[in-house]
Amino acid sequence: YASRDLTMTVGHTLVDAYGFSIPQAWESYEEAMNEYGVVLNRRSMKWSKLLQGKAPIEKNLTVKRYVRKGIPNEHRSTIWMVSSGAQEQLQSHPGFYQSLLAMEHDPKLEEVIHIDMHRTFPDNVLFQSSVEPSQRTALYNVLLAYGHHNKAVGYCQGMNFIAGYLLIITKDEEKSFWLMDALIGRILPDYYSPAMLGLKTDQEVLGDLVKAKAPAVGQLMTQFPGIWTLVVSRWFICLYIDVLPVETVLRIWDCLFYEGSKVLFRVALTLIRHNQPEILMARSLMDVCECFKSITKGPFTQDCHHFMQKIFAEPGSLSMATITKMRESCRQRIIMEETR
């Protein structure tokens, strides 16, 4: 898995290993990818050794440490499937995905999914309609099947990006469907239901965590009611897609499938704590919004290996038990406010 595999040329366009066009500053990108390629080679050898002749991978501290240091692409699909429970679901329901595609489809569901097709990664060569085979058909199928499977959610904007990333990594519709099911059905709270209560709750939870772990920023944010919805709803609903660089997002997802949704808070807290001086210079709502857009860009987030080390050190301890407790109280607060 050498650095040379991290880029390829399609037509006259230079794209990364996932089909996305490469940023203009090619020299700095190439240098970063060459350095990261060395890390990947090392991790790849270690993973191959760990998985050698093993039955399904078990969850333990060694595997957790390996996951946090990054899953090489050749093993990513397998590890995501096993650690999220998606593999078990796929094996327990043979033919289920195909049966969803074969059933009569809801025209309204078809229409809303169809509208978002051309908006999904227009700069990615794999999703362009002129390319054969285009991933658009697979994307449409996965979203349609999921909409029928989970009628309470149906389809919600943001799900197209998630399904797209899953297809890029698994190159398989059925696996992508079951990984969507794991994410939306089990790993994430209800981000995508019409009321989006889980999303609203997690924005409040983040607000409370910032008050505890970056009090000066917490104090600033209290001046702007509803600010968290404006600045972080896209972070959570798209699971950092189109917010952070591709490689960094995939490293976050490695931990998301293995450890659960608390990693989303670790990422947000690290971005905020690392950029406190810039955020604290904001004088208006517009300043805050602009600042939250800019803190996701640049060398800090581009260097995914260093960034991932920071998310497990910078915010300090953050247990799932703490998150669960905070979610319960924030959820109650929101329900009370909405029923007034």
Secondary structure as the mmCIF struct_conf table of DSSP 4:
data_model
#
loop_
_struct_conf.conf_type_id
_struct_conf.id
_struct_conf.beg_label_comp_id
_struct_conf.beg_label_asym_id
_struct_conf.beg_label_seq_id
_struct_conf.end_label_comp_id
_struct_conf.end_label_asym_id
_struct_conf.end_label_seq_id
HELX_RH_3T_P HELX_RH_3T_P1 SER A 3 LEU A 6
STRN STRN1 THR A 7 VAL A 10
TURN_TY1_P TURN_TY1_P1 GLY A 11 HIS A 12
STRN STRN2 THR A 13 ASP A 16
TURN_TY1_P TURN_TY1_P2 ALA A 17 TYR A 18
BEND BEND1 GLY A 19 GLY A 19
STRN STRN3 PHE A 20 SER A 21
HELX_LH_PP_P HELX_LH_PP_P1 ILE A 22 PRO A 23
BEND BEND2 GLN A 24 GLN A 24
HELX_RH_AL_P HELX_RH_AL_P1 TRP A 26 LEU A 51
TURN_TY1_P TURN_TY1_P3 GLN A 52 GLY A 53
BEND BEND3 ALA A 55 PRO A 56
HELX_LH_PP_P HELX_LH_PP_P2 ILE A 57 LYS A 59
HELX_RH_AL_P HELX_RH_AL_P2 LEU A 61 ARG A 68
TURN_TY1_P TURN_TY1_P4 LYS A 69 LYS A 69
HELX_RH_AL_P HELX_RH_AL_P3 ASN A 73 SER A 84
TURN_TY1_P TURN_TY1_P5 GLY A 85 GLY A 85
HELX_RH_AL_P HELX_RH_AL_P4 ALA A 86 SER A 92
BEND BEND4 HIS A 93 HIS A 93
TURN_TY1_P TURN_TY1_P6 PRO A 94 GLY A 95
HELX_RH_AL_P HELX_RH_AL_P5 PHE A 96 ALA A 102
BEND BEND5 MET A 103 MET A 103
HELX_LH_PP_P HELX_LH_PP_P3 GLU A 104 ASP A 106
HELX_RH_AL_P HELX_RH_AL_P6 PRO A 107 MET A 117
TURN_TY1_P TURN_TY1_P7 HIS A 118 ARG A 119
BEND BEND6 THR A 120 THR A 120
TURN_TY1_P TURN_TY1_P8 PRO A 122 ASP A 123
STRN STRN4 ASN A 124 ASN A 124
HELX_RH_3T_P HELX_RH_3T_P2 VAL A 125 PHE A 127
TURN_TY1_P TURN_TY1_P9 SER A 129 SER A 130
BEND BEND7 VAL A 131 PRO A 133
HELX_RH_AL_P HELX_RH_AL_P7 GLN A 135 HIS A 149
TURN_TY1_P TURN_TY1_P10 LYS A 151 VAL A 153
TURN_TY1_P TURN_TY1_P11 GLN A 157 GLY A 158
HELX_RH_AL_P HELX_RH_AL_P8 MET A 159 THR A 170
HELX_RH_AL_P HELX_RH_AL_P9 GLU A 173 ALA A 182
HELX_RH_PI_P HELX_RH_PI_P1 LEU A 183 ILE A 187
BEND BEND8 LEU A 188 LEU A 188
BEND BEND9 ASP A 190 SER A 193
TURN_TY1_P TURN_TY1_P12 PRO A 194 ALA A 195
HELX_RH_AL_P HELX_RH_AL_P10 LEU A 197 LYS A 213
BEND BEND10 ALA A 214 ALA A 214
HELX_RH_AL_P HELX_RH_AL_P11 PRO A 215 MET A 221
TURN_TY1_P TURN_TY1_P13 THR A 222 GLN A 223
BEND BEND11 PHE A 224 PHE A 224
TURN_TY1_P TURN_TY1_P14 PRO A 225 GLY A 226
HELX_RH_AL_P HELX_RH_AL_P12 ILE A 227 ILE A 237
TURN_TY1_P TURN_TY1_P15 CYS A 238 VAL A 243
BEND BEND12 LEU A 244 LEU A 244
HELX_RH_AL_P HELX_RH_AL_P13 VAL A 246 GLU A 259
TURN_TY1_P TURN_TY1_P16 SER A 261 SER A 261
HELX_RH_AL_P HELX_RH_AL_P14 LYS A 262 HIS A 274
TURN_TY1_P TURN_TY1_P17 ASN A 275 ASN A 275
HELX_RH_AL_P HELX_RH_AL_P15 GLN A 276 LEU A 280
TURN_TY1_P TURN_TY1_P18 MET A 281 MET A 281
BEND BEND13 SER A 284 SER A 284
HELX_RH_AL_P HELX_RH_AL_P16 LEU A 285 SER A 294
TURN_TY1_P TURN_TY1_P19 ILE A 295 THR A 296
BEND BEND14 LYS A 297 GLY A 298
HELX_RH_AL_P HELX_RH_AL_P17 PRO A 299 GLN A 302
HELX_RH_AL_P HELX_RH_AL_P18 CYS A 304 ILE A 311
TURN_TY1_P TURN_TY1_P20 PHE A 312 PRO A 315
HELX_RH_AL_P HELX_RH_AL_P19 MET A 320 GLU A 338
TURN_TY1_P TURN_TY1_P21 THR A 339 THR A 339
#
